[in-house]
Amino acid sequence: MSKRSVYVTQPYLPPLAEFLPYLEEIWSNKTLTNGGPMHQRLEAALCEHLGVEHIALFNNGTIALLTALQTMRITGEVITTPYSFVATAHSLLWNGIRPVFVDIDPQTLNIDPGKVEAAITPQTTAIMPVHCYGNPCAVEDLQGIADNYNLKIIYDAAHAFGVRDTGGSILRHGDLSVLSFHATKVFNTFEGGAIVCPDANTKKRVDQLKNFGFVDEVTVVAPGINGKMSEINAAFGLLQLQHMSRIVARRKEIDTYYREMLGGVKGVCLLGNGGADSANYSYFPILVGAQYSLSRDQLYEKLKCQGIYARRYFYPLISDFPMYRGMQSAQRGNLPVASAISDSVLCLPIYPALGDEDLQRIVRVIQEG
Ligand SMILES: *Cc1c(COP(=O)(O)O)cnc(C)c1O
């Protein structure tokens, strides 16, 4: 029996013919970047789609994180989660900021607000939480702490495209929210990212910083960076947006199927969506417990032998990488929940093109144990 390879995710690509008119438009107006018409249209379309008022597009999410920290003039120490993609903490180190890791909540896998206060020092200037897997952080609790201690909050919202809570977009919380449109994300522009800003003035500063600090042809007001999204990427984003409802609908079907089939498997724990009014089904994490017949890594290897490439997101913890592990807050004793989750998590394949046959195959392997 030949076995197709199945990956944890696969980018959604609309029919190529649908992209050609966009390319023809770029070829005819000859604007390739620098905030051209596609860029402007995508900003407007994303504001509408996400239900936010101000958004600044970027060439990727990591540069957007770096720029968000510069925008808010963050220095000193920033409290963050060890349970994320490494770019979260890297953006701090690149800005000369010291990350301080705080443990996560075992239900949401997001930073535990009850443990934040104890990590605040006179050097603390901000909190950088992550809406992990698109599950909303405890936004009200975090804002309360930030208000008490006069801290900024910059959300790494790379997983949270389109997620809403009862009051609207999850991206409205904190001082800034940063998105990634990398190929592996729910909504992609090949590479790309964005900063959601609370007001026009903040967006203006972000737009200056992402364009070398230029405000006009001869005036540079800050040591900015090149964070601009090109017209090709923006055009692809416009096209991708038209397919979003179908993309999310198929992801939801897969999520539902996994929940039905794996909910009763002994030793396999599923996670809730943290109270989001509209999840984006960007990931399907399971926790492989001691009750299961195999260890997490044995299951991971077994799936791999069958051509099913599940991923251990997030293992290792960011705090276990060499540039962080010497820090006091990075010690495993400080991060017991994150350490345990990181050692038991496995993210299963979920993407629009994943077919029923492959889904059944994945579920069967896990049920067999
Ligand atoms: C993908 C991701 C990033 C980085 O985004 P890029 O667009 O790949 O630079 C940052 N943080 C988290 C949590 C991510 O998942």
The ligand as an SDF file (V2000), in Angstrom:
LIG
                    3D

 15 15  0  0  0  0  0  0  0  0999 V2000
    5.0210   32.1950   12.9530 C   0  0  0  0  0  0  0  0  0  0  0  0
    5.2490   32.8530   14.2620 C   0  0  0  0  0  0  0  0  0  0  0  0
    6.0470   33.9980   14.3900 C   0  0  0  0  0  0  0  0  0  0  0  0
    6.9370   34.5050   13.2940 C   0  0  0  0  0  0  0  0  0  0  0  0
    6.2810   34.9300   12.1640 O   0  0  0  0  0  0  0  0  0  0  0  0
    7.0660   34.9560   10.7670 P   0  0  0  0  0  0  0  0  0  0  0  0
    6.0450   35.5810    9.8590 O   0  0  0  0  0  0  0  0  0  0  0  0
    7.3810   33.5510   10.3990 O   0  0  0  0  0  0  0  0  0  0  0  0
    8.2690   35.8120   10.9330 O   0  0  0  0  0  0  0  0  0  0  0  0
    6.1130   34.6270   15.6260 C   0  0  0  0  0  0  0  0  0  0  0  0
    5.4470   34.1400   16.6900 N   0  0  0  0  0  0  0  0  0  0  0  0
    4.6840   33.0310   16.6090 C   0  0  0  0  0  0  0  0  0  0  0  0
    3.9540   32.5780   17.8240 C   0  0  0  0  0  0  0  0  0  0  0  0
    4.5770   32.3370   15.3950 C   0  0  0  0  0  0  0  0  0  0  0  0
    3.8670   31.2190   15.3470 O   0  0  0  0  0  0  0  0  0  0  0  0
  1  2  1  0
  2  3  1  0
  2 14  2  0
  3  4  1  0
  3 10  2  0
  4  5  1  0
  5  6  1  0
  6  7  2  0
  6  8  1  0
  6  9  1  0
 10 11  1  0
 11 12  2  0
 12 13  1  0
 12 14  1  0
 14 15  1  0
M  END
$$$$
